[in-house]
Amino acid sequence: MAYKDEQLHEEKVFKDPVHRYVHVNDRVIWDLIATPEFQRLRRIKQLGTTNYTFHGAEHSRFNHSLGVYEIVRRIIYNFKGRKHWNEDERLLSLCAALLHDLGHGPFSHSFEKVFKLDHEHFTQKIILGNTHINQILERVSTGFAQKTADVIAKTYEDKLVVSLISSQIDADRMDYLQRDAYFTGVSYGHFDMERILRVMRPIDDQVVIKSTGMHAVEDYIMSRYQMYWQVYFHPVTRSAEVILSKILQRVKYLFESHAFTFKLEPTHFLSFFEGDVALDEYLKLDEAVVQYYFQMWQEEDDAILSDLCERFMNRRLFKYIEFNPNVQREAWLELQALFQDSGLDPDYYLVVDSSSDLPYDFYRPGEDEGRLPIHLRMPNEELKELSSQSDIVEAISGKKRTDHKLYFPKDLLDELTDEDKKQRINEILYGQGEIKDVD
């Protein structure tokens, strides 16, 4: 029997709090899960610093990847025998679903921002490079690894396969919304996935929804909206992300200045500082390694690095106010000058962080780039774009919400000895609105 068709002697299952069980029958999938590159995802948290806000949010990219695989497995089981679905794409779809987050690094998005990295780029490098993952995929057939990478890069010729893990109602989103809601303990991310899976239909190059399932999709979109603003963009989580980013920024600055001697050299970060990250170096860096450095850097002689690491490790986060520097420019410039004069480097201790989200959108003629819409299949087989049929979705469609906050260490401000500067800083900060706690 060809490797691509080989089945396990008996089905393997992973007990899962979201899907009850994750089922594995294919030898290829079982072998991929066992690789060092995939097992590394156990050491990368799904939600970065969100556990500083919701203490249960300790789940990993490993959990999520298995969940996305399980949803795709169930989708294509329901597609079997239906027009437009090519059963030859079954294994490719499962592999792409399992491996779609393979390239995430520690504290994913903060890390990427500081070092100008792209986890999708590293996902493709792992799949196509000299890795155990690549060896297994190429054993399926020559070029199968490239096909898998193409699906994840959204360049694969069969767009229906791509849409299963990358669209506005895909397996990726359906898993992380429910999984993140479960582990954070909130109710916002729950929706009727069983109903959505039952009404999904393959049509040409996309998945559409039977019109009878519209209300389940409305619930899904509103769940996504609530999760972004109540969980993913939570200001306490963002405070921790700000400090994390500033630690990495400070270490990079100290290393590049060549004027500072570390007690613990940032050995694992060197290729990131130099901008030429080798794949094997990338794979060695997980959150356990990063947190070891942060723990040890609390003892460094650089006061800023030491303070930031101590704050991150012991959850002494920055306070915040609502603040838009584009609108409040004079206050922003004065605050920067006052912080600098008071011995608080504004590059590290006065930070504006902005978040924005577009819960649902679709292509409009004349736009350079659009999002593929969610289509409803009406009883007469006609396809209708979701917001044209749903008043709820129409109300939020194309509406981008943006939020700006200013983060700073209130404890250090309270310790300032120059009473005039302290008073003026407080006047500006309190004049912008209430200072929010992060406890």
N, C-alpha and C positions, 0 to 999 in steps of 0.2 A: 504494500500500500504506500502511495506517495505520502511524504511528510505532511503536505498541506491538507491531506484528507484524514490523517491519523487521529483517532479518538482515544481518549484515556480508557483504561480497562473499566473504571467506574467513575461516575461523575464526582468532581470535587466541588465543595461548596465553602464559601466564606460567610460566616454569620454576620449580618449587617444590620445596624439599628434603623436604617432608612428603608432598605429594600427587603428586609428579612433575610434573604439569602442572595449571594452572588454565585451563579452557576458556571462552572467551567467543564467543558467536555473536550475541547480541542487541545491536542498536544502542543500546538504552537503557542497558544495563549498561556498554558501552564508553564511552558519553558520561558516565555518572556517575563512572566511574573517573578520567576526565580533568579533573574539576572541581577548582578550587582547594581547596574544602572537603574533598574526599576525599584529594587529594594532601598536604594538611597532615598526615595521619596517618602519613606517612613520618617526620615530625619528632616523633612521640610514641612513646616506647618502650613495648612491650607489658608489660614487667615492671618499670618504674620503676627502683628502685635495686638490683635483683637482680644487675646486672652487677658490683656491688661484691663479690659473693660468687662468682658464676659468670661469669667474664669473657666468655664467649661470648653472654651474654644481651643482645645488642644489637638484637634484632629489633623490628619496629615494629607498631603497630596496623594499618598498611597491610597488612603480611604476613598478619596474623591475619584481617583482614576479607575478604581475597581467599580465604583458606582456608575460612572459614565459608560464603561464597558457593559455593565448589566442592563442599563436602559437601552443601549443600542442593540444588544442581544435580543431584548424583548420586542423592540420595534421591528427588526428584520424577521423575527419569527412571525409576527403579524402580517408582514409584507409577503411572506412566502406564497407563491402562486398567483400573486396579483400582477396585473398588467403594469408595465413600466419598471418593475423591479427585476434586476438581473441577479439571479442567485449566485452567479460567479463572483460577485462583489462582496459576498458575505464575510469571508475571512479578512479581507482588506478592511472592511468597515469595522470589524471587531478589533483588529490590531491598531488602527488609527485611533479608535476611541480609547483603548487602553493606554496608548503612548502619548496622547495629545499634550500632556503637561510634563513630559519627561525632562524638559530643559529648565524648569523653574529652579532658581537659586535660593539661598537662605533669605528669609524676609523679602520675598520676591520683588515687589515693586519698588520698595525703598532702595534695595541693593541695585536694581537695574537703573534707577534714576541717577544715582551718584556716579556709577561707573559707565553709564550710557550703553547698557547691554539690552539685549532683546531675548527673552526666554524662548520665543518661537524659533529664533535662529539657532539656539543651542539645542533645542529639541531635534531640529533637522540634522545638526552636526552629530548628535549622539546616534541617530538612526542611520546615518550614512557613513559614520566614521569607523575606526578600528575598535569596535565594541562587541560585547556579547549580543547585544540587541541586533546589531547589523548581521552578525553571523547567523542568527536564527532566521531573520527575515529573508536573507539571501538563500537559505536552505529551502525555503518555500519555493522560490523560483528566482532566477536571475532577474534583477531589476525590481523585485518586490519591495525592497527597502525604499527605493526611489518612489515607487507608487505610494507607499505609506507616508513618506515625507511630503509628497505632493498633495495628498488629501489634507494634511495638517496645515500646509501652506495655502490651501484653498485654490490650488492651480490644477488639480486633477480634472481630467476631461469629463468624468461623470459627476456633474454637480449635485445630483441627488445624494450620492455618497458623502460629498462635502457637507451638505446641509444637515446631515444627521448629527454632526458635532460642531457645526459652525453656521448658525442662522439665528433668527430672533426667537425661535422656539426649538432649541436643540437639546440633545442629551446632556451636554455640558452644563447649561444653565438649569435644566430641570433637576440635575443632581445637586449642584452646589447650593441652590436656594433652599432645598429641603434639608440637606446635610448641615449647612451652616445654621439654619433655624433650630435644628435639633440640638446641636452642640452649644449654641449660645443661649438656648432656653427661651427664645422668643417665639411668638406665634405667627409673625408676619409672613414667613416664607412658605407656609403650608398651602397647598392647592391640590386639586384632584388630578394627580398625574395619571391614575388608572383610567380615568375618563379620557384624558388627552391621548393616551396611547391607543385607546380603542377607536378613536375617531381620526387618527392620522392615516393619510393615504398617499402613496407615491404617484406623482404626476410628472411625467417628463423629467425635468431637472430640479425638482423641488418636492418637498413634503407639503401637502395641504391638509386642511382640517374640515371635516364634514360640518356643515352649517349647524347641525344639532349640537355640536360641541363648543359653540361660540362662548357660552357663559363660563365654561371651564378655562378657556383661554383668557378671557377677561380677568378671571381670578388669578391666573398665572402672572399676567402683566402687572396687576396691582400688587401682587406679592413681591415681584421684583422691585417695583418702585419703593415699597416700604422697606425692604431689606437694605437697599442702598442708603437710604437716609437715616434709618434707625440703627443699622449695624455697620455696614461697610464704611460709611462716612462719619461714624460717631466721633465727636470731638475729642474724647479721651483717647481713643485708638489713634487718632491723628496726632495727638500730643506725643504719644510714644513713638510714632513714626518720625515725627520731627526730630526728636532726640536721637533716634537711631541714625537717621540720615546725617545729622550733624556730627556724630561720632565718626562715621566713615569719611565725611568731608574733612574733619580735623586730622585724622590719621593720614589721609592722602596729602594734605598740606604739609604736615610735619615731615613726612617722608621725602616729598619733593623739595623741601627747603634745604635739605642736606645739612642743617644746622642743629638737628636734634638727635640725641642718642636714646633709642628706646631701651628700656629694661627688658622688654619682650619684643623682639623684632617682629614686624608683621609679615612673617615669611609666607604665609598662605595667601597674602594679598598682593604680592609683588607683581605678578603678571597682570593683575587688574589695574594697578597703578600705571603700568607701562603701556596699557592699552592693547596688549597682544596676548589674549588669554588662550592658552592651550587647553584642549578639551580635557586632558587628564588632570590639569590643575583645577579646572572648573568643577569636575566631578568630586574632587577631594574636599570641596568647601560645602559644609552643611551647617545647620543652625547650632549644632553642638560645638563645632569648631569656632564659629563666630562668637558664641557666648563665652567660651573659654577665654578668648582674647579680651572680651569686654570685662570679664571678671578680673583678669590680671592687670589690665590697663587702669584700673582704679588706683593702682600704686605708682603710676607714671609721674614724672616730675612736671609735666605740662599740666597746669592747673585746669585748663579748659577740658582737655581730654579726660583727666581724672574725674572731674565733676560730672561731665556728661555720662561717663560709664557708670559712675555710682548712682546717678539718677535712673538710668535705664535698668540696672540690675535690681534696684530696690524700689522701683516704681515711685520715684519722687518726680512727678511730671510737671510740665509747665502749665500755668493757668492760661486762660484765653478770654478774648472779647470778640464780638462781631466787628469786623474791620475790613474795609476795602481801600487799599492804598491808592487806587486809581481815582477814587472819589474824595478821599480824605488825605490828599497829597501833602498839604502843609503840616498836618499833624504827624504824618509818617516821617517826613524829613526832620522835623524837630525832635521826634522821639529817637531817631537814629543818632542824631548829634548828642542828645542828652545821655544816651546809653554809653556812647563812645567816651564822652567826658567823664562819666562816672566809673570808668574802668570795666564796663561790661561790653564785650565785643558784640555789636549788633548782628554780625554775620552768624553768630551762634546763639545769641540770647534774645533776639527780636526777629521772629520768623512769621511771615505771612504764608498761610497754607490755604489753597483753594481747591474745591471739589465741584465737579459738575456731572450731571447724568442726563441722558436722553432716554426715557423709559421705552419709547416706541417711535419709530419713524419709518418712512418709506420713500422710495425714489419719486422725485418730482421732475418733470421735464425742465431742462436748462441747468440742472445741478451737475457739478463735476463728478460727484460720487454719491451714490445713494445706498440705502439699506434695502435688501430684498424684503418685500413685505410678507406678512402672514396672509395667506389666501384662504378664504372659505369656499368650499365646494357646495354650491347650492343644489337643491333637489333636481333642477333641470340641467345639472352638470356644468353650469356656468361658474367661473371663478370670480369672486368678489374680494377686494382688498378689505382687511378686517375693520379698519376704522370707518369705512363707508357703511358698515352694517351695525357697528357698536357705538352707541352714544358715549359709553364710558371710555373706550379707547380713543375715540375722536377727540374727547376733551383734553387728553394729555399728549396726543400725537404731535410730534415735532416740537414740543415745548421743552427746551433745555433749561434746567434749573442749576444755578451756580451759587456757591456758598463760599464766603471768605472769612477766615479767622486769623487773629493775631495772637501768637503764643510767646510767652515770656516767663522768667522765673520770679514769681512774686516774692519768694523767700529772700532772694538776693537783693531785690529792691528794698525790702523792709530793713535790710542790714546797712544800707547806704548811710554814711556819716554826714554827707553834705545835705543838710536839711532843705536848702533852697531847691537843689536839683531833684531831690526825692519828692518834694511837694509838687513841683512842676510836672514831673513824670506822672504822678498820681492824678493830677488835674486833667491831663490829656487822656489818660487811660480811662478814668472814671467818667470823663466827659463823653466818651464814646458809647458808654453803656455799662451794664453790670459786668463785673469781672466774674467769670464762671470758674467754679472749682472743678477739679478732676477726680475727686475722691469718691 
